[in-house]
Every structure is written in C-alpha cells, then in structure tokens.
Amino acid sequence: MPNADGIYEIPFIDRMGFVFFICVIGMYFISIYETKKGVPTNGLEVDKTMFKMSPSFTVGMLVIVAVTAALYTVFW
C-alpha cells in the first residue's frame, strides 16, 4: 500500500516472508550447484550422547523453573 509520499511499501512481516523464501530458493540452488561440482558435504554427526543432560544441569533447570513458577504465582 502506498505511504504518504505515494511510495508503495510492503509490511515488515510480509517482507520477511519474501526474504525467507528467496533465501530458501538460493540455498537450494547453491546446494545443487555444489553437489554437481563434487564438493563433499560436511554434515554434522549426531548421536544420542549429545542430548544427555548432566545431573547438575537438571538440578539447575528445575530450580529455574520452580523460581519462575513461584514468581508467576506471586505476581500474577
């Protein structure tokens, strides 16, 4: 829609959608081009040990959740 100067403007969220799809299309074509050149992909190796939580992390997480819940209960 045109602004006060008569210049057509696209709302911010709509622009972000356009930019997202342009980036996805660009990434697709770049990956196709790189694969045809024979460049080896450098993918990440993911295993279950990467997602294990240490006991200290679990305790800290529970403390933070409890404090947040208490604050919401008191100040809501």
C-alpha positions as CSV (number, residue, x, y, z in Angstrom):
1,M,0.0,0.0,0.0
2,P,1.3,3.5,-0.8
3,N,2.6,5.7,2.1
4,A,2.1,9.4,2.5
5,D,4.7,10.1,-0.3
6,G,2.9,7.7,-2.7
7,I,5.7,5.1,-2.5
8,Y,4.5,1.5,-2.4
9,E,5.5,-0.3,0.8
10,I,5.3,-3.9,1.9
11,P,4.6,-4.6,5.6
12,F,7.6,-5.8,7.5
13,I,6.2,-9.3,8.2
14,D,5.3,-9.8,4.6
15,R,8.8,-8.7,3.5
16,M,10.3,-11.2,6.0
17,G,8.3,-14.0,4.3
18,F,9.5,-12.9,0.9
19,V,13.1,-12.8,2.1
20,F,12.8,-16.2,3.7
21,F,11.6,-17.9,0.5
22,I,14.2,-16.1,-1.6
23,C,16.9,-17.4,0.8
24,V,15.5,-20.9,0.7
25,I,15.5,-20.9,-3.1
26,G,19.0,-19.5,-3.1
27,M,20.2,-22.3,-0.6
28,Y,18.6,-24.9,-2.8
29,F,20.3,-23.8,-6.0
30,I,23.7,-23.3,-4.2
31,S,23.4,-26.9,-2.8
32,I,22.6,-28.3,-6.2
33,Y,25.5,-26.4,-7.8
34,E,28.0,-27.5,-5.1
35,T,26.8,-31.2,-5.3
36,K,27.3,-31.2,-9.1
37,K,30.8,-29.9,-8.6
38,G,31.6,-32.9,-6.4
39,V,32.3,-30.9,-3.3
40,P,31.9,-33.2,-0.3
41,T,29.3,-32.2,2.2
42,N,30.3,-31.5,5.8
43,G,27.3,-32.7,7.7
44,L,27.2,-33.0,11.4
45,E,27.3,-36.4,13.1
46,V,24.6,-36.5,15.7
47,D,24.3,-39.2,18.3
48,K,22.2,-39.6,21.5
49,T,25.1,-38.7,23.8
50,M,24.9,-35.1,22.6
51,F,21.5,-34.7,24.2
52,K,22.1,-36.2,27.6
53,M,21.8,-33.8,30.5
54,S,24.2,-33.9,33.3
55,P,22.7,-34.1,36.9
56,S,23.9,-30.6,37.7
57,F,22.2,-29.2,34.6
58,T,18.9,-31.0,35.5
59,V,19.0,-29.6,39.1
60,G,19.7,-26.1,37.8
61,M,16.9,-26.3,35.3
62,L,14.4,-27.5,37.9
63,V,15.5,-24.6,40.2
64,I,15.0,-22.0,37.5
65,V,11.6,-23.5,36.6
66,A,10.5,-23.5,40.2
67,V,11.6,-19.9,40.8
68,T,9.8,-18.8,37.6
69,A,6.6,-20.6,38.6
70,A,6.8,-19.1,42.1
71,L,7.2,-15.6,40.7
72,Y,4.3,-16.1,38.3
73,T,2.2,-17.4,41.2
74,V,3.0,-14.5,43.5
75,F,2.8,-11.6,40.9
76,W,0.1,-12.8,38.6
